[in-house]
Amino acid sequence: MIRISEATQRKIPRPFNFHWGGGYVIEEVSIRCNIDKDSWEPTIQLLEYDDGTQQLRFCVYDGGRFNRMPLIIGSEEIGALARQVKKSRRIKNLLGKLAR
């Protein structure tokens, strides 16, 4: 059974860089999921590129480190992550566009 708790609070803003451009993570919401000794943090980040373009990244932190694995979550995790999204105005607004 998955136990859900508070996630790690990472510094905001913080830089990111892809080969096509970089910028800053300007908002982030996440939860910590635990099964036995394993834990991971499903995360939604608002990325703002140096040119002002904004994108959402759906990702996972594992052991406190960014992990290049897909975000896979079930209904319990979605509910907990949704409660965190409500605290983040810009992420909430962009996700609202997705749900329309």
C-alpha positions as CSV (number, residue, x, y, z in Angstrom):
1,M,0.0,0.0,0.0
2,I,1.2,3.5,-0.9
3,R,1.7,6.0,1.9
4,I,1.6,9.6,0.8
5,S,3.3,12.5,2.7
6,E,4.9,15.9,2.3
7,A,7.5,16.1,-0.5
8,T,11.0,17.6,-0.4
9,Q,10.9,21.4,-0.6
10,R,13.4,22.3,-3.4
11,K,14.7,25.8,-4.1
12,I,12.4,27.9,-6.4
13,P,13.4,29.4,-8.8
14,R,16.2,27.2,-9.9
15,P,17.8,26.8,-13.4
16,F,17.2,24.1,-15.9
17,N,18.9,23.6,-19.3
18,F,18.0,21.5,-22.3
19,H,19.9,21.4,-25.6
20,W,17.2,23.6,-27.1
21,G,17.1,26.2,-24.4
22,G,17.1,26.9,-20.7
23,G,15.5,29.0,-18.0
24,Y,14.1,28.5,-14.5
25,V,11.7,26.2,-12.7
26,I,9.4,28.9,-11.3
27,E,6.7,26.8,-9.6
28,E,6.7,23.1,-8.4
29,V,4.2,20.8,-6.7
30,S,4.9,17.3,-5.6
31,I,4.1,14.6,-3.1
32,R,6.2,11.8,-1.5
33,C,5.0,8.3,-2.1
34,N,6.4,5.4,0.0
35,I,6.1,1.6,-0.3
36,D,8.2,-0.2,2.3
37,K,11.7,1.3,2.1
38,D,11.2,2.8,-1.4
39,S,10.1,6.4,-2.0
40,W,9.6,8.7,-5.0
41,E,8.1,12.1,-5.6
42,P,5.6,12.6,-8.5
43,T,6.2,16.3,-9.5
44,I,4.7,18.9,-11.8
45,Q,6.9,21.8,-12.6
46,L,6.3,25.1,-14.4
47,L,9.3,25.8,-16.6
48,E,9.9,29.4,-17.8
49,Y,12.4,29.6,-20.7
50,D,14.7,32.6,-21.1
51,D,12.5,33.9,-23.9
52,G,9.4,33.9,-21.6
53,T,7.8,30.7,-23.0
54,Q,6.3,28.5,-20.3
55,Q,5.8,24.8,-20.2
56,L,4.7,22.1,-17.7
57,R,7.0,19.2,-17.0
58,F,5.5,16.0,-15.4
59,C,8.4,14.2,-13.7
60,V,9.6,12.1,-10.8
61,Y,12.3,12.6,-8.2
62,D,13.7,9.4,-6.7
63,G,16.0,9.5,-3.7
64,G,16.0,13.3,-3.8
65,R,17.3,13.3,-7.4
66,F,15.6,14.1,-10.7
67,N,14.8,10.8,-12.5
68,R,14.3,10.5,-16.2
69,M,11.4,8.1,-15.8
70,P,7.8,8.7,-16.8
71,L,5.3,10.0,-14.3
72,I,2.9,7.1,-13.5
73,I,0.3,7.7,-10.8
74,G,-3.0,6.2,-9.7
75,S,-6.1,7.8,-8.3
76,E,-4.9,8.1,-4.7
77,E,-1.7,9.9,-5.8
78,I,-3.7,12.1,-8.2
79,G,-5.9,13.3,-5.4
80,A,-2.9,14.1,-3.2
81,L,-1.2,15.9,-6.0
82,A,-4.4,17.8,-6.9
83,R,-4.4,19.2,-3.3
84,Q,-0.9,20.5,-3.9
85,V,-1.9,22.0,-7.3
86,K,-4.6,24.1,-5.6
87,K,-1.8,25.9,-3.8
88,S,0.0,26.8,-7.1
89,R,-1.9,29.5,-9.1
90,R,0.0,29.3,-12.4
91,I,0.3,25.5,-12.5
92,K,-3.4,25.3,-11.6
93,N,-4.4,27.7,-14.4
94,L,-2.4,25.7,-17.0
95,L,-3.8,22.4,-15.9
96,G,-7.3,23.9,-16.1
97,K,-6.8,24.5,-19.8
98,L,-5.8,20.8,-20.2
99,A,-9.0,19.7,-18.5
100,R,-11.4,21.8,-20.6
